[in-house]
Amino acid sequence: MAENIYDEIEIEDMTFDSTLQIYHYPCPCGDRFEIALADLRDKEDIAVCPSCSLMIRVIFEVDDLPKPEEEPAEEQAAPMAVAA
């Protein structure tokens, strides 16, 4: 599989789509490499192009990834006063 690694790309050079929760980067074939934020959190580092066999290795730190948006909402909902 390593023979298909086209390049190593810093995550800062990729574009993040917050709606789809994916990072993408242009592929030489005209399509784009894609990797899901969830995969990055699971320490996966290979982005694939759906149109060709090329892959890139994404260079990143898990701690630098965007935080899940549901965490702050849960924290806000947690303190509830109970009337006695």
DSSP file (Angstrom, degrees, kcal/mol; ACC not computed):
  #  RESIDUE AA STRUCTURE BP1 BP2  ACC     N-H-->O    O-->H-N    N-H-->O    O-->H-N    TCO  KAPPA ALPHA  PHI   PSI    X-CA   Y-CA   Z-CA
    1    1 A M    >         0   0    0      0, 0.0     3,-2.0     0, 0.0     4,-0.2   0.000 360.0 360.0 360.0 -31.5    0.0    0.0    0.0
    2    2 A A  G >   +     0   0    0      1,-0.3     3,-1.5     2,-0.2    53,-0.1   0.757 360.0  70.9 -60.5 -24.2    2.9    2.4    0.7
    3    3 A E  G 3  S+     0   0    0      1,-0.3    -1,-0.3     3,-0.0     0, 0.0   0.710  94.3  55.1 -67.2 -18.2    3.7    2.4   -3.1
    4    4 A N  G <  S+     0   0    0     -3,-2.0    51,-1.9    50,-0.1     2,-0.7   0.419  74.4 117.1 -94.3   1.2    0.5    4.4   -3.7
    5    5 A I  E <   -a   55   0A   0     -3,-1.5    51,-0.2    -4,-0.2     3,-0.1  -0.599  42.4-175.1 -72.4 112.1    1.4    7.3   -1.2
    6    6 A Y  E     -     0   0A   0     49,-4.0     2,-0.3    -2,-0.7    50,-0.2   0.878  57.4 -28.6 -76.9 -40.6    1.6   10.3   -3.5
    7    7 A D  E     -a   56   0A   0     48,-0.7    50,-2.4     2,-0.0     2,-0.5  -0.969  54.7-108.3-164.9 170.3    2.8   12.8   -1.0
    8    8 A E  E     -a   57   0A   0     -2,-0.3     2,-0.4    48,-0.2    50,-0.2  -0.983  37.6-168.8-114.2 126.4    2.8   13.9    2.7
    9    9 A I  E     -a   58   0A   0     48,-2.6    50,-2.9    -2,-0.5     2,-0.2  -0.947  21.9-125.1-123.2 132.5    0.7   16.9    3.3
   10   10 A E  E >   -a   59   0A   0     -2,-0.4     3,-1.9    48,-0.2     4,-0.3  -0.527  24.6-126.7 -69.7 139.8    0.5   19.1    6.5
   11   11 A I  G >  S+     0   0    0     48,-2.3     3,-1.4     1,-0.3    -1,-0.1   0.792 108.5  66.8 -60.6 -27.4   -3.1   19.4    7.7
   12   12 A E  G 3  S+     0   0    0     47,-0.3    -1,-0.3     1,-0.3    48,-0.1   0.744  97.0  55.3 -64.6 -22.4   -2.7   23.2    7.6
   13   13 A D  G <  S+     0   0    0     -3,-1.9    -1,-0.3     2,-0.1    -2,-0.2   0.501  96.8  83.2 -87.9  -5.0   -2.4   23.0    3.8
   14   14 A M  S <  S-     0   0    0     -3,-1.4     2,-0.4    -4,-0.3    11,-0.2  -0.542  80.6-118.7 -95.1 163.8   -5.8   21.1    3.5
   15   15 A T  E     -B   24   0A   0      9,-2.8     9,-2.6    -2,-0.2     2,-0.5  -0.883  21.2-143.9-104.5 133.7   -9.3   22.6    3.4
   16   16 A F  E     -B   23   0A   0     -2,-0.4     2,-0.8     7,-0.2     7,-0.2  -0.857   3.9-157.7-100.4 127.3  -11.8   21.7    6.2
   17   17 A D  E  >> -B   22   0A   0      5,-3.3     4,-1.8    -2,-0.5     5,-1.4  -0.892   5.7-169.9-100.9 104.4  -15.4   21.4    5.3
   18   18 A S  T  45S+     0   0    0     -2,-0.8    -1,-0.1     1,-0.2     5,-0.0   0.767  82.9  55.8 -70.3 -24.7  -17.3   21.9    8.6
   19   19 A T  T  45S+     0   0    0      1,-0.2    -1,-0.2    -3,-0.1    -2,-0.0   0.944 120.1  28.9 -70.2 -47.9  -20.6   20.8    7.1
   20   20 A L  T  45S-     0   0    0      2,-0.1    -2,-0.2    16,-0.0    -1,-0.2   0.587 102.2-131.1 -87.8 -11.2  -19.3   17.4    5.9
   21   21 A Q  T  <5 +     0   0    0     -4,-1.8    16,-2.9     1,-0.2    17,-0.4   0.906  64.6 123.4  59.8  44.3  -16.6   17.2    8.7
   22   22 A I  E   < -BC  17  36A   0     -5,-1.4    -5,-3.3    14,-0.3     2,-0.4  -0.953  56.5-138.3-131.8 153.7  -13.9   16.3    6.2
   23   23 A Y  E     -BC  16  35A   0     12,-2.9    12,-2.1    -2,-0.3     2,-0.3  -0.873  27.7-173.4-101.3 143.4  -10.5   17.6    5.2
   24   24 A H  E     -BC  15  34A   0     -9,-2.6    -9,-2.8    -2,-0.4    10,-0.2  -0.961  14.0-174.6-139.5 160.9   -9.7   17.7    1.4
   25   25 A Y  E     - C   0  33A   0      8,-1.7     8,-3.1    -2,-0.3   -11,-0.1  -0.987  39.1 -92.7-151.9 138.5   -6.8   18.5   -0.8
   26   26 A P  E     - C   0  32A   0      0, 0.0     6,-0.3     0, 0.0     5,-0.1  -0.270  35.9-148.4 -60.0 137.6   -6.5   18.7   -4.6
   27   27 A C    >   -     0   0    0      4,-2.2     3,-1.9     1,-0.1    28,-0.0  -0.803  21.7-121.2-101.9 147.4   -5.4   15.5   -6.4
   28   28 A P  T 3  S+     0   0    0      0, 0.0    -1,-0.1     0, 0.0     4,-0.0   0.731 110.1  66.7 -59.5 -21.0   -3.4   15.6   -9.6
   29   29 A C  T 3  S-     0   0    0      1,-0.1     3,-0.1    25,-0.0    20,-0.0   0.615 121.6-102.9 -77.1  -9.9   -6.2   13.6  -11.4
   30   30 A G  S <  S+     0   0    0     -3,-1.9    -1,-0.1     1,-0.3     2,-0.0   0.171  97.7  85.7 108.1 -16.8   -8.6   16.6  -11.0
   31   31 A D  S    S-     0   0    0     -5,-0.1    -4,-2.2     1,-0.0    -1,-0.3   0.106  78.4-107.7 -89.7-150.4  -10.6   15.2   -8.0
   32   32 A R  E     -C   26   0A   0     -6,-0.3     2,-0.2    -3,-0.1    19,-0.1  -0.999  13.3-115.4-148.8 147.4   -9.5   15.6   -4.4
   33   33 A F  E     -C   25   0A   0     -8,-3.1    -8,-1.7    -2,-0.3     2,-0.4  -0.539  38.5-166.7 -72.2 144.3   -8.1   13.6   -1.6
   34   34 A E  E     +CD  24  48A   0     14,-2.2    14,-1.7   -10,-0.2     2,-0.3  -0.995  18.2 173.7-138.4 144.4  -10.5   13.3    1.4
   35   35 A I  E     -C   23   0A   0    -12,-2.1   -12,-2.9    -2,-0.4     2,-0.1  -0.966  30.1-122.5-147.3 134.9  -10.3   12.2    5.0
   36   36 A A  E  >  -C   22   0A   0     -2,-0.3     4,-1.9   -14,-0.2   -14,-0.3  -0.448  16.4-127.9 -76.5 146.0  -13.0   12.4    7.7
   37   37 A L  H  > S+     0   0    0    -16,-2.9     4,-2.4     1,-0.2     5,-0.2   0.882 111.8  57.2 -57.8 -39.4  -12.4   14.3   10.9
   38   38 A A  H  > S+     0   0    0    -17,-0.4     4,-1.4     1,-0.2    -1,-0.2   0.882 104.9  51.1 -60.9 -38.5  -13.6   11.2   12.8
   39   39 A D  H  4>S+     0   0    0     -3,-0.2     5,-2.8     2,-0.2    -1,-0.2   0.903 108.7  50.9 -66.1 -40.3  -10.9    9.1   11.0
   40   40 A L  H ><5S+     0   0    0     -4,-1.9     3,-1.9     1,-0.2    -2,-0.2   0.908 107.4  53.1 -62.9 -41.0   -8.2   11.7   12.0
   41   41 A R  H 3<5S+     0   0    0     -4,-2.4    -1,-0.2     1,-0.3    -2,-0.2   0.818 105.2  55.3 -62.9 -29.4   -9.4   11.5   15.6
   42   42 A D  T 3<5S-     0   0    0     -4,-1.4    -1,-0.3    -5,-0.2    -2,-0.2   0.285 125.1-108.1 -84.5  10.6   -9.0    7.7   15.4
   43   43 A K  T < 5 +     0   0    0     -3,-1.9     2,-0.3     1,-0.3    -3,-0.2   0.670  69.4 148.7  69.9  21.4   -5.4    8.4   14.3
   44   44 A E      < +     0   0    0     -5,-2.8    -1,-0.3    -6,-0.1    -2,-0.1  -0.661  20.9 179.7 -76.0 140.9   -5.9    7.4   10.7
   45   45 A D        +     0   0    0     -2,-0.3    13,-3.3    -3,-0.1     2,-0.6   0.246  43.3  99.8-130.7  14.7   -3.6    9.5    8.5
   46   46 A I  E     - E   0  57A   0     11,-0.2     2,-0.4     9,-0.0    11,-0.2  -0.910  49.1-165.4-110.0 117.7   -4.2    8.3    4.9
   47   47 A A  E     - E   0  56A   0      9,-2.7     9,-2.4    -2,-0.6     2,-0.3  -0.829  13.9-154.2 -96.9 138.0   -6.5   10.5    2.7
   48   48 A V  E     -DE  34  55A   0    -14,-1.7   -14,-2.2    -2,-0.4     7,-0.2  -0.821  14.0-131.7-115.7 152.2   -7.7    8.8   -0.4
   49   49 A C        -     0   0    0      5,-1.7     3,-0.4    -2,-0.3   -16,-0.2  -0.890  12.4-150.7 -96.5 127.3   -8.9   10.1   -3.8
   50   50 A P  S    S+     0   0    0      0, 0.0    -1,-0.1     0, 0.0   -17,-0.1   0.648  92.6  50.9 -72.9 -12.4  -12.2    8.5   -4.8
   51   51 A S  S    S+     0   0    0    -19,-0.1     2,-0.2     3,-0.1    -3,-0.0   0.646 117.2  17.5-101.2 -16.7  -11.3    8.8   -8.6
   52   52 A C  S    S-     0   0    0     -3,-0.4    -3,-0.2     2,-0.2   -25,-0.0  -0.808  82.3 -98.5-143.3-176.1   -7.8    7.3   -8.7
   53   53 A S  S    S+     0   0    0     -2,-0.2     2,-0.1    -5,-0.1   -49,-0.0   0.415  78.6 117.3 -90.9   2.7   -5.5    5.0   -6.7
   54   54 A L        -     0   0    0    -49,-0.1    -5,-1.7    -6,-0.1     2,-0.3  -0.378  38.7-177.7 -75.6 150.9   -3.5    7.8   -5.2
   55   55 A M  E     -aE   5  48A   0    -51,-1.9   -49,-4.0    -7,-0.2   -48,-0.7  -0.961  11.4-151.4-138.9 155.0   -3.3    8.5   -1.4
   56   56 A I  E     -aE   7  47A   0     -9,-2.4    -9,-2.7    -2,-0.3     2,-0.5  -0.946  17.0-127.1-125.2 152.6   -1.6   11.1    0.7
   57   57 A R  E     -aE   8  46A   0    -50,-2.4   -48,-2.6    -2,-0.3     2,-0.5  -0.873  24.6-141.0 -96.1 128.1   -0.4   10.9    4.3
   58   58 A V  E     -a    9   0A   0    -13,-3.3     2,-0.6    -2,-0.5   -48,-0.2  -0.789   6.3-148.1 -93.3 125.7   -1.7   13.7    6.5
   59   59 A I  E     +a   10   0A   0    -50,-2.9   -48,-2.3    -2,-0.5     2,-0.3  -0.844  42.9 129.1 -94.9 117.2    0.7   15.2    8.9
   60   60 A F        -     0   0    0     -2,-0.6     2,-0.4   -50,-0.2     3,-0.1  -0.973  54.6-119.6-159.2 166.8   -1.2   16.3   12.1
   61   61 A E    >   -     0   0    0     -2,-0.3     3,-1.6     1,-0.1     4,-0.4  -0.981  20.9-140.1-114.4 129.5   -1.5   16.3   15.8
   62   62 A V  G >  S+     0   0    0     -2,-0.4     3,-1.5     1,-0.3    -1,-0.1   0.868 103.0  59.3 -56.1 -38.1   -4.7   14.8   17.3
   63   63 A D  G 3  S+     0   0    0      1,-0.3    -1,-0.3    -3,-0.1     4,-0.0   0.715 101.1  56.0 -65.9 -20.0   -4.7   17.6   19.9
   64   64 A D  G <  S+     0   0    0     -3,-1.6    -1,-0.3     2,-0.1    -2,-0.2   0.488  83.9 107.5 -91.4  -3.7   -4.8   20.3   17.2
   65   65 A L  S <  S-     0   0    0     -3,-1.5    -3,-0.0    -4,-0.4    -5,-0.0  -0.345  86.2 -86.1 -71.7 154.7   -8.0   19.0   15.5
   66   66 A P        -     0   0    0      0, 0.0    -1,-0.1     0, 0.0     3,-0.1  -0.338  49.7-115.8 -57.7 140.7  -11.3   20.9   15.9
   67   67 A K        -     0   0    0      1,-0.1     2,-0.1    -3,-0.1    -4,-0.0  -0.478  35.9 -91.3 -77.9 150.0  -13.1   19.8   19.0
   68   68 A P    >   -     0   0    0      0, 0.0     3,-0.8     0, 0.0    -1,-0.1  -0.384  31.3-139.6 -59.8 136.6  -16.5   18.1   18.7
   69   69 A E  T 3> S+     0   0    0      1,-0.2     4,-0.7     2,-0.1    -2,-0.1   0.722  93.9  66.9 -74.1 -21.5  -19.3   20.7   18.8
   70   70 A E  H 3> S+     0   0    0      1,-0.2     4,-1.8     2,-0.2    -1,-0.2   0.716  83.7  75.0 -75.1 -18.3  -21.6   18.6   21.0
   71   71 A E  H <> S+     0   0    0     -3,-0.8     4,-1.9     1,-0.2    -1,-0.2   0.937  94.6  46.8 -62.2 -49.5  -19.3   18.8   24.0
   72   72 A P  H  > S+     0   0    0      0, 0.0     4,-2.1     0, 0.0    -1,-0.2   0.890 110.6  54.2 -61.6 -36.7  -20.1   22.5   25.0
   73   73 A A  H  X S+     0   0    0     -4,-0.7     4,-1.9     1,-0.2    -2,-0.2   0.897 107.9  49.6 -63.1 -40.3  -23.8   21.9   24.6
   74   74 A E  H  X S+     0   0    0     -4,-1.8     4,-1.1     1,-0.2    -1,-0.2   0.889 109.8  51.3 -65.2 -38.9  -23.7   18.9   27.0
   75   75 A E  H  < S+     0   0    0     -4,-1.9     3,-0.2     1,-0.2    -2,-0.2   0.889 110.2  49.0 -66.3 -38.4  -21.8   21.0   29.5
   76   76 A Q  H  < S+     0   0    0     -4,-2.1    -1,-0.2     1,-0.2    -2,-0.2   0.868 112.7  47.7 -68.1 -36.5  -24.4   23.8   29.4
   77   77 A A  H  < S+     0   0    0     -4,-1.9    -1,-0.2     1,-0.2    -2,-0.2   0.680  95.8  77.4 -78.6 -17.4  -27.3   21.4   29.8
   78   78 A A  S  < S+     0   0    0     -4,-1.1     2,-1.1    -3,-0.2    -1,-0.2   0.924  75.5  71.9 -65.1 -49.7  -25.8   19.6   32.7
   79   79 A P        +     0   0    0      0, 0.0     2,-0.4     0, 0.0    -1,-0.1  -0.552  63.3 163.8 -76.5 103.5  -26.4   22.0   35.6
   80   80 A M        -     0   0    0     -2,-1.1     2,-0.4     2,-0.0    -3,-0.0  -0.971  32.3-134.8-120.4 131.4  -30.1   21.8   36.3
   81   81 A A        -     0   0    0     -2,-0.4     2,-0.6     1,-0.0     0, 0.0  -0.667  14.6-149.1 -83.8 135.6  -31.8   23.1   39.4
   82   82 A V        -     0   0    0     -2,-0.4     2,-0.2     2,-0.0    -2,-0.0  -0.920  13.3-133.4-107.0 121.6  -34.4   20.8   41.0
   83   83 A A              0   0    0     -2,-0.6    -2,-0.0     1,-0.1     0, 0.0  -0.538 360.0 360.0 -74.7 135.1  -37.2   22.5   42.8
   84   84 A A              0   0    0     -2,-0.2    -1,-0.1     0, 0.0    -2,-0.0   0.431 360.0 360.0-105.6 360.0  -37.9   21.0   46.2
